């Protein structure tokens, strides 16, 4: 690890099964490593491969930036990603209580987080009636606010849509590379 480079932690929260093999998310996860490794120290976690809380806390302490790569299941994160957050975001490491306003006890201040998500719905679904006018970022509000509660600030998020009906990995990968180039000034 080069000492003068900033560090990015990339977390793959894909949960695989008979229907969802996780290849789309794995591909974006690997592409992010390749692109960002040109300028940054990159460390990773693949949740389904297992982790220890101590190792994850050490990775988080090293990281300047965090990217979560995961699919949206039933309009939420996969259960293994929720369990990861429940286990790793520990009191005294990620947050503490203080006399300030609610949510001001985050201990991960100075870190920035980006959500890179894949959805089975078309992006145009957000402009329809189904989400009651909520856009993508509003649907992701619980995950976004979990990061804010721990003191992190948000970067520009990324999403791929309609991947189970009209997937175009090559096009989405190209958009993702451009997104990473813009956000991380590659």
KELUMTI-27543 format. One record per residue: residue number from 0; x, y, z of N, C-alpha, C in turn; residue in three letters. Coordinates in steps of 0.001 Angstrom, whole numbers, plus 500000, padded with zeros to 6 digits. Each point is the difference from the previous one (the first is absolute). Last residue first. Layout:
<rs>
[r NUM,[X,Y,Z],[X,Y,Z],[X,Y,Z],ala]
...
</rs>
This chain:
<rs>
[r 185,[489851,510729,487918],[500990,499076,499429],[500533,500537,498680],unk]
[r 184,[496760,501539,503900],[500959,500783,499220],[501137,499126,499461],unk]
[r 183,[495823,498798,502491],[501321,499811,500603],[501125,500670,499208],unk]
[r 182,[495382,500302,498598],[499929,500128,501460],[501387,499952,500639],unk]
[r 181,[499599,499368,495236],[499537,501324,500415],[500102,500172,501513],unk]
[r 180,[501039,495800,498134],[500973,500983,499516],[499628,501405,500453],unk]
[r 179,[496967,496493,500861],[501177,499912,500870],[501055,501032,499591],unk]
[r 178,[496242,499656,497228],[499598,500505,501305],[501201,500007,500963],unk]
[r 177,[500578,498019,495807],[499917,501461,499876],[499631,500638,501333],unk]
[r 176,[499938,495331,499833],[501383,500478,499865],[500011,501528,499891],unk]
[r 175,[495804,497965,499974],[500617,499930,501325],[501441,500508,499956],unk]
[r 174,[497581,499571,495959],[499470,501118,500804],[500667,500050,501371],unk]
[r 173,[501069,496346,497297],[500560,501224,499419],[499512,501231,500771],unk]
[r 172,[498148,495865,501155],[501398,500054,500418],[500658,501271,499476],unk]
[r 171,[495629,499087,498569],[500025,500426,501400],[501422,500092,500532],unk]
[r 170,[499407,498348,495620],[499601,501411,500066],[500054,500515,501437],unk]
[r 169,[500854,495422,499321],[501053,500806,499355],[499678,501492,500088],unk]
[r 168,[496775,496814,501578],[501156,500163,500870],[501058,500909,499378],unk]
[r 167,[494798,499343,499549],[501015,500335,499014],[501269,500308,500792],unk]
[r 166,[494646,497725,500776],[501358,500298,500440],[500906,500308,498814],unk]
[r 165,[494915,499350,500945],[500684,500557,498826],[501427,500402,500362],unk]
[r 164,[497278,497607,503185],[499168,499890,498799],[500747,500433,498739],unk]
[r 163,[501807,500148,504508],[499482,498633,499858],[499115,499826,498770],unk]
[r 162,[502077,504217,501299],[501035,499012,499699],[499469,498572,499882],unk]
[r 161,[498317,504906,500663],[499394,499021,499092],[500947,498841,499703],unk]
[r 160,[502575,504215,501814],[498578,499647,500090],[499611,498958,498967],unk]
[r 159,[504332,502501,503119],[499665,499330,498742],[498576,499478,500157],unk]
[r 158,[503115,504134,502659],[499071,498866,499947],[499839,499489,498578],unk]
[r 157,[502929,503549,503877],[499880,499423,498663],[498999,498865,500045],unk]
[r 156,[501598,504885,503072],[499695,498575,499905],[499824,499577,498537],unk]
[r 155,[502903,504036,502554],[498976,499788,498987],[499809,498503,499802],unk]
[r 154,[501630,501278,504757],[500527,500319,498677],[498836,499817,499028],unk]
[r 153,[499918,501015,505572],[499646,499263,498792],[500749,500523,498783],unk]
[r 152,[501454,499787,505482],[499307,500828,499012],[499807,499183,498727],unk]
[r 151,[500516,498485,505512],[500514,500031,498632],[499202,500958,499127],unk]
[r 150,[499264,498673,504799],[500848,501158,499729],[500514,500117,498580],unk]
[r 149,[496766,496852,502217],[501378,499669,500395],[500992,501096,499616],unk]
[r 148,[495463,500367,498790],[499963,499833,501453],[501404,499705,500547],unk]
[r 147,[499307,500118,495314],[500034,501342,500588],[500028,499934,501527],unk]
[r 146,[499430,495988,497608],[501359,500517,499818],[500145,501380,500656],unk]
[r 145,[495769,498052,499956],[500865,499176,500856],[501441,500483,499909],unk]
[r 144,[496785,501895,497139],[499984,500580,501347],[500797,499165,500994],unk]
[r 143,[499548,498445,495519],[500689,501290,499997],[500084,500581,501407],unk]
[r 142,[497475,496079,499332],[501436,499723,499869],[500793,501304,500059],unk]
[r 141,[495276,500416,500061],[500502,499315,501202],[501505,499700,499945],unk]
[r 140,[497911,502088,496082],[500159,500835,501193],[500468,499236,501244],unk]
[r 139,[498912,498852,495104],[501220,499576,500691],[500215,500724,501333],unk]
[r 138,[496377,501138,497168],[499799,498570,500288],[501207,499453,500770],unk]
[r 137,[500300,504386,498474],[499025,499918,501098],[499716,498542,500361],unk]
[r 136,[502806,500915,496332],[500661,500340,501249],[499052,500002,501192],unk]
[r 135,[498274,499182,495583],[500906,498940,500455],[500610,500322,501362],unk]
[r 134,[495549,502581,499271],[501037,499645,499037],[500900,498917,500614],unk]
[r 133,[494561,501264,500922],[501362,499904,500530],[500974,499635,498880],unk]
[r 132,[495073,500387,499648],[500802,501190,499713],[501423,499953,500518],unk]
[r 131,[496889,496312,500489],[499366,501194,500576],[500848,501254,499831],unk]
[r 130,[500769,495435,498185],[500789,500477,501141],[499459,501297,500601],unk]
[r 129,[497730,497934,496243],[500337,498920,500923],[500726,500489,501248],unk]
[r 128,[498479,502598,495950],[499235,500015,501248],[500494,499008,501049],unk]
[r 127,[503420,502054,496218],[498611,499544,499981],[499373,500037,501377],unk]
[r 126,[504640,500904,498816],[499162,501139,499623],[498526,499622,499936],unk]
[r 125,[503406,496778,501017],[500018,501033,501041],[499128,501200,499651],unk]
[r 124,[500775,496361,496959],[499031,499648,501045],[499935,501079,501074],unk]
[r 123,[503192,499895,496323],[498780,500802,499811],[498930,499690,501039],unk]
[r 122,[504073,497488,499657],[500204,501291,500661],[498761,500875,499905],unk]
[r 121,[499468,494675,499989],[500464,501040,499078],[500155,501308,500767],unk]
[r 120,[500544,495304,502629],[498986,500894,499420],[500647,500977,499032],unk]
[r 119,[502323,496794,502802],[499236,499264,499004],[498966,500857,499301],unk]
[r 118,[504932,501510,502263],[498561,499904,500207],[499358,499163,498893],unk]
[r 117,[505047,501506,502703],[499362,499436,498817],[498550,499704,500339],unk]
[r 116,[504185,503556,502026],[498928,499021,500141],[499494,499503,498654],unk]
[r 115,[503867,502870,503097],[499870,499565,498611],[499031,498820,500021],unk]
[r 114,[501599,504294,503458],[499203,498794,499788],[499931,499728,498507],unk]
[r 113,[503626,502792,503382],[499244,499951,498747],[499253,498671,499943],unk]
[r 112,[502753,503503,503867],[499429,498723,499581],[499209,500159,498705],unk]
[r 111,[504179,502364,503475],[498937,500204,499018],[499546,498655,499470],unk]
[r 110,[502637,502326,504681],[499915,498938,499000],[498822,500283,499081],unk]
[r 109,[500920,502772,503735],[501084,500146,499047],[500010,498921,498927],unk]
[r 108,[497797,498889,504733],[500049,501301,499331],[501231,500083,499097],unk]
[r 107,[498007,496416,502987],[500631,499786,498694],[500022,501296,499187],unk]
[r 106,[497863,499236,504352],[501451,499945,500185],[500755,499756,498695],unk]
[r 105,[494908,502221,501851],[500735,499129,499078],[501498,500089,500194],unk]
[r 104,[495955,502241,502228],[501037,499236,500697],[500791,499069,499107],unk]
[r 103,[495994,502930,499166],[501255,500756,499969],[501154,499252,500661],unk]
[r 102,[495075,498897,499537],[500803,499683,498829],[501331,500714,499947],unk]
[r 101,[496288,502255,502903],[499942,498598,499586],[500836,499807,498736],unk]
[r 100,[501535,504106,502925],[498759,499558,499370],[500087,498540,499558],unk]
[r 99,[503241,501113,503964],[499616,500757,498812],[498685,499492,499426],unk]
[r 98,[502672,498196,503738],[498974,500968,500391],[499531,500847,498831],unk]
[r 97,[501758,494796,499486],[500553,501243,500518],[498850,500938,500344],unk]
[r 96,[501564,494483,498477],[498959,500943,500384],[500682,501246,500552],unk]
[r 95,[502074,496707,496131],[499870,500110,501448],[498854,500973,500280],unk]
[r 94,[502468,496775,495617],[499156,501063,500556],[500076,499971,501521],unk]
[r 93,[502773,497191,497273],[499304,500696,498921],[499161,501168,500509],unk]
[r 92,[502608,497497,503089],[500846,499968,498806],[499380,500830,498871],unk]
[r 91,[497799,499544,504188],[501372,500290,500398],[500991,499966,498851],unk]
[r 90,[495638,497222,499408],[500076,501132,500909],[501455,500166,500439],unk]
[r 89,[499095,497539,495296],[499921,499821,501447],[500114,501326,500757],unk]
[r 88,[499331,497601,495102],[499779,501377,500451],[499783,500004,501517],unk]
[r 87,[500545,495793,497764],[501221,500813,499919],[499818,501412,500538],unk]
[r 86,[496362,496622,499828],[501156,499460,500718],[501165,500983,500086],unk]
[r 85,[495980,501107,497576],[499639,499747,501402],[501210,499535,500818],unk]
[r 84,[500535,500490,495342],[499882,501301,500662],[499669,499822,501481],unk]
[r 83,[500107,496106,497430],[501333,500594,500041],[499953,501331,500759],unk]
[r 82,[495922,497929,499044],[500697,499340,501112],[501416,500562,500147],unk]
[r 81,[497503,501482,496342],[499412,500524,501245],[500700,499399,501209],unk]
[r 80,[501159,498294,495837],[500537,501353,500155],[499447,500640,501271],unk]
[r 79,[498363,495805,498744],[501396,499865,500453],[500668,501364,500169],unk]
[r 78,[495488,499731,498319],[500104,499723,501439],[501450,499848,500463],unk]
[r 77,[498809,503166,495768],[499925,498580,500329],[500233,499761,501493],unk]
[r 76,[497901,504699,498575],[501272,499309,499853],[499802,498512,500284],unk]
[r 75,[495745,502616,498158],[500917,500119,501135],[501331,499347,499651],unk]
[r 74,[495878,499818,497381],[500156,501426,500272],[500906,500277,501201],unk]
[r 73,[499416,495573,498157],[498758,500448,500636],[500140,501419,500531],unk]
[r 72,[504406,498842,498580],[499056,498887,500118],[498772,500504,500744],unk]
[r 71,[504625,502008,497251],[498818,500340,500782],[499052,498804,499939],unk]
[r 70,[505572,499838,499569],[498705,500016,499318],[498909,500480,500954],unk]
[r 69,[505392,501510,500230],[499008,498994,500396],[498729,500111,499165],unk]
[r 68,[505092,502309,501648],[499448,499460,498756],[499005,498914,500383],unk]
[r 67,[502648,504435,502485],[499173,498811,500163],[499467,499611,498632],unk]
[r 66,[504383,503050,501779],[499003,499731,498959],[499281,498716,500378],unk]
[r 65,[503285,504057,502488],[499380,498681,500045],[499001,499913,498862],unk]
[r 64,[504658,503123,501797],[498769,499875,499218],[499499,498565,500116],unk]
[r 63,[503742,501153,502404],[499546,501379,499840],[498634,500009,499312],unk]
[r 62,[502582,495923,503074],[499333,500518,498798],[499676,501488,500102],unk]
[r 61,[501939,497122,503529],[500968,500336,498953],[499354,500776,498864],unk]
[r 60,[497324,498314,503537],[500877,501039,500550],[501041,500445,498975],unk]
[r 59,[497110,496392,498944],[499267,501270,500026],[500889,501129,500516],unk]
[r 58,[501734,495631,500130],[499878,500477,498612],[499309,501358,499960],unk]
[r 57,[500226,497848,504161],[501339,500450,499584],[499967,500538,498568],unk]
[r 56,[496094,498028,501640],[500224,501290,500673],[501366,500558,499608],unk]
[r 55,[498997,495693,498486],[499215,501018,499305],[500194,501368,500626],unk]
[r 54,[502020,496257,502051],[500640,500306,498715],[499252,501102,499260],unk]
[r 53,[498105,498426,504013],[501260,500690,500271],[500700,500397,498702],unk]
[r 52,[496073,497336,499802],[499692,501382,500373],[501294,500787,500204],unk]
[r 51,[499911,495923,496626],[500011,500169,501450],[499766,501471,500286],unk]
[r 50,[498418,496625,495674],[500798,501122,500497],[500053,499913,501516],unk]
[r 49,[498060,497352,494924],[500243,500064,501436],[500897,501178,500372],unk]
[r 48,[498032,498803,495638],[501178,499179,500277],[500355,499986,501481],unk]
[r 47,[496468,502711,498153],[499593,498583,499977],[501168,499052,500254],unk]
[r 46,[500711,504797,499689],[499291,499586,501204],[499681,498518,499999],unk]
[r 45,[504014,502711,497967],[498915,499282,499347],[499229,499337,501134],unk]
[r 44,[503676,504308,499704],[499291,498985,500776],[498928,499415,499102],unk]
[r 43,[504957,503184,499412],[498674,499481,499681],[499461,499064,501075],unk]
[r 42,[503770,504345,498393],[499796,498826,500850],[498556,499563,499808],unk]
[r 41,[503860,503462,497444],[498670,499392,500033],[500035,498776,500912],unk]
[r 40,[502799,504895,498744],[500117,498700,500641],[498585,499450,500106],unk]
[r 39,[500885,503463,496024],[499733,499850,501422],[500452,498631,500497],unk]
[r 38,[500323,501448,495362],[500305,501235,500728],[499922,499839,501524],unk]
[r 37,[499160,496442,496788],[500977,500792,499260],[500472,501218,500791],unk]
[r 36,[496462,496948,501357],[501341,499572,500379],[501099,500753,499273],unk]
[r 35,[495290,500460,499025],[500435,500807,501134],[501406,499646,500459],unk]
[r 34,[497943,497550,496368],[500076,501428,499684],[500616,500803,501144],unk]
[r 33,[499262,495318,500665],[500961,500237,498917],[500182,501492,499731],unk]
[r 32,[496731,498649,503125],[501352,499703,500498],[501044,500337,498946],unk]
[r 31,[495507,500320,498740],[500369,501087,500910],[501409,499780,500548],unk]
[r 30,[498142,496574,497398],[500341,501158,499168],[500419,501185,500864],unk]
[r 29,[498388,496145,502151],[501334,499768,499445],[500447,501164,499124],unk]
[r 28,[495635,500184,501741],[500941,499976,501121],[501433,499847,499480],unk]
[r 27,[496492,499494,496949],[500190,501414,500343],[501004,500157,501143],unk]
[r 26,[498827,495585,498774],[500701,500671,498905],[500265,501466,500297],unk]
[r 25,[497373,497508,503015],[501402,499569,500081],[500816,500705,498909],unk]
[r 24,[495352,500618,499920],[500628,500738,501099],[501466,499635,500145],unk]
[r 23,[497611,497610,496797],[499962,501416,499631],[500709,500826,501070],unk]
[r 22,[499332,495332,500771],[501055,500283,499023],[500074,501478,499619],unk]
[r 21,[496934,497314,503068],[500934,500999,500500],[501082,500408,499021],unk]
[r 20,[495878,496922,499922],[501326,499393,500112],[501061,500986,500500],unk]
[r 19,[494433,499211,500242],[500995,501080,499910],[501387,499419,500268],unk]
[r 18,[496357,496980,499973],[499576,501013,499021],[501075,501054,499759],unk]
[r 17,[500789,496512,503174],[499615,499367,498742],[499665,501024,498920],unk]
[r 16,[503040,502050,503640],[499027,498924,500127],[499675,499446,498635],unk]
[r 15,[503270,503961,503144],[499695,499207,498818],[499005,498896,500315],unk]
[r 14,[501634,505167,501677],[499564,498724,500545],[499534,499166,498811],unk]
[r 13,[503329,504622,500748],[499094,499175,499191],[499729,498682,500707],unk]
[r 12,[502836,504068,501138],[498903,499506,500827],[499006,499166,499234],unk]
[r 11,[505320,502142,499975],[499037,499303,499150],[498955,499350,500896],unk]
[r 10,[503631,504313,500530],[499280,498910,500661],[498984,499419,499032],unk]
[r 9,[504761,503228,500253],[498876,499616,499158],[499379,498749,500607],unk]
[r 8,[503462,504317,501480],[499463,498697,500381],[498787,499733,499114],unk]
[r 7,[504507,503394,499522],[498585,499732,499735],[499686,498580,500435],unk]
[r 6,[504080,504095,500899],[499543,498608,499990],[498500,499926,499793],unk]
[r 5,[504484,503548,498725],[498786,499808,500786],[499506,498575,499791],unk]
[r 4,[505255,501301,499601],[498743,499898,499258],[498838,499891,500973],unk]
[r 3,[504676,500064,501292],[499488,501332,499691],[498720,499980,499178],unk]
[r 2,[502376,495876,501441],[499615,500831,501136],[499368,501339,499628],unk]
[r 1,[499845,495064,497499],[500776,501228,499904],[499487,500983,501051],unk]
[r 0,[499911,494479,499979],[499156,501181,500000],[500885,501238,500000],unk]
</rs>
